[in-house]
Amino acid sequence: MKKELVFYTNPMSRGRMARWMLEEVGVPYRAEILEYGTTMKAPAYLAINPMGKVPAIRHGDKVVTECAAICAYLADAFPQAGLAPPPADRADYYRWLFFAAGPLESAVVNKALGFVVPEEREVTAGYGTLANTLNTLESAVSSSPYIAGEAFSAADVYVGSQISWGLQTGVIEKRDAFETYARHVTDRDAYRRADEIDGPMG
């Protein structure tokens, strides 16, 4: 018997990243749409994710939260989709997937919140400065067709989502490399299906 795959999300959340990944994987899943402040904080969902945040997936008896982890898990759970390089070739895949989940996420969220790390505390922040983070990201997306080399992977789902959202909201400055990469990786049927399901961002 196949394990049931359940996706917990809200269309106005980071769940859009996981939705895209699920559409790339191409296996059946059931979505449960949760609302902020009510079902997202209800006991039934807190048993899935005590943080009371989305997205999360339940695959059989396994629960995975955090977008980067969901992308990596689904790529491994469904290898037929070809969304992860062979283990021996995963250095860039892991590097940029977790760069986007760590330094990039922190840097752009801090910018969105209007928080600037004091210069004397930059050494303490995992990302240092927003400028350095964006310069590093620009170099990464300019060096090959996809973030981890010649083939599209789960890392492109995550990195591409971060860049696309950042460009749309203005927290990532418009640079030719970012816009070119975002157009390239989102020009996919799975992305269009996910976007149609979740609808406009607001």
CORKA-V261667 format. One record per residue. N is the residue number from 0. RES is the residue in one letter. D_LAST is the distance of its C-alpha to the last C-alpha in Angstrom with 2 decimals. Layout:
# CORKA-V261667
N&RES&D_LAST, N&RES&D_LAST
This chain:
# CORKA-V261667
0&M&39.18, 1&K&35.83, 2&K&33.74, 3&E&30.66, 4&L&27.40, 5&V&24.71, 6&F&21.19, 7&Y&19.46, 8&T&15.73, 9&N&12.31, 10&P&9.47, 11&M&7.54, 12&S&10.85, 13&R&13.59, 14&G&14.45, 15&R&12.84, 16&M&15.93, 17&A&18.26, 18&R&16.96, 19&W&17.75, 20&M&21.08, 21&L&21.91, 22&E&21.43, 23&E&23.67, 24&V&26.24, 25&G&26.34, 26&V&27.80, 27&P&26.94, 28&Y&24.78, 29&R&23.51, 30&A&20.02, 31&E&19.67, 32&I&16.24, 33&L&16.62, 34&E&15.06, 35&Y&15.05, 36&G&18.31, 37&T&19.91, 38&T&20.47, 39&M&19.41, 40&K&22.31, 41&A&24.65, 42&P&28.01, 43&A&27.41, 44&Y&24.56, 45&L&26.24, 46&A&29.11, 47&I&26.94, 48&N&25.30, 49&P&26.90, 50&M&24.16, 51&G&21.85, 52&K&19.05, 53&V&17.52, 54&P&18.12, 55&A&21.71, 56&I&23.93, 57&R&27.24, 58&H&29.69, 59&G&32.79, 60&D&33.82, 61&K&32.02, 62&V&28.82, 63&V&26.83, 64&T&24.07, 65&E&22.51, 66&C&20.65, 67&A&23.54, 68&A&26.03, 69&I&24.23, 70&C&24.24, 71&A&27.89, 72&Y&28.93, 73&L&27.60, 74&A&29.24, 75&D&32.49, 76&A&32.31, 77&F&31.86, 78&P&33.94, 79&Q&34.30, 80&A&30.83, 81&G&32.29, 82&L&29.43, 83&A&31.75, 84&P&34.79, 85&P&38.21, 86&P&38.89, 87&A&41.28, 88&D&38.68, 89&R&35.79, 90&A&36.36, 91&D&33.62, 92&Y&31.30, 93&Y&31.65, 94&R&31.79, 95&W&28.48, 96&L&26.58, 97&F&27.63, 98&F&27.45, 99&A&23.71, 100&A&23.50, 101&G&25.79, 102&P&26.29, 103&L&23.14, 104&E&20.78, 105&S&22.82, 106&A&23.01, 107&V&19.38, 108&V&18.33, 109&N&21.25, 110&K&20.18, 111&A&16.66, 112&L&18.62, 113&G&21.13, 114&F&23.94, 115&V&26.68, 116&V&29.50, 117&P&32.79, 118&E&34.93, 119&E&37.68, 120&R&35.37, 121&E&33.81, 122&V&36.36, 123&T&34.98, 124&A&31.34, 125&G&30.89, 126&Y&29.09, 127&G&31.42, 128&T&29.36, 129&L&26.01, 130&A&28.03, 131&N&30.28, 132&T&27.50, 133&L&25.77, 134&N&29.21, 135&T&30.03, 136&L&26.85, 137&E&27.54, 138&S&31.04, 139&A&29.96, 140&V&27.61, 141&S&30.30, 142&S&33.20, 143&S&32.63, 144&P&30.51, 145&Y&28.62, 146&I&28.27, 147&A&31.26, 148&G&33.37, 149&E&33.83, 150&A&31.81, 151&F&28.18, 152&S&27.76, 153&A&25.56, 154&A&25.56, 155&D&23.71, 156&V&20.93, 157&Y&20.54, 158&V&21.37, 159&G&19.36, 160&S&16.18, 161&Q&16.95, 162&I&17.71, 163&S&14.78, 164&W&12.31, 165&G&14.78, 166&L&15.07, 167&Q&11.43, 168&T&11.31, 169&G&14.93, 170&V&16.60, 171&I&18.58, 172&E&20.54, 173&K&20.70, 174&R&23.92, 175&D&25.28, 176&A&25.91, 177&F&22.38, 178&E&20.91, 179&T&23.76, 180&Y&23.42, 181&A&19.68, 182&R&20.32, 183&H&23.40, 184&V&22.17, 185&T&19.02, 186&D&21.25, 187&R&22.03, 188&D&21.91, 189&A&20.77, 190&Y&17.68, 191&R&16.88, 192&R&17.63, 193&A&15.44, 194&D&12.40, 195&E&13.31, 196&I&13.82, 197&D&10.58, 198&G&8.49, 199&P&5.42, 200&M&3.78, 201&G&0.00
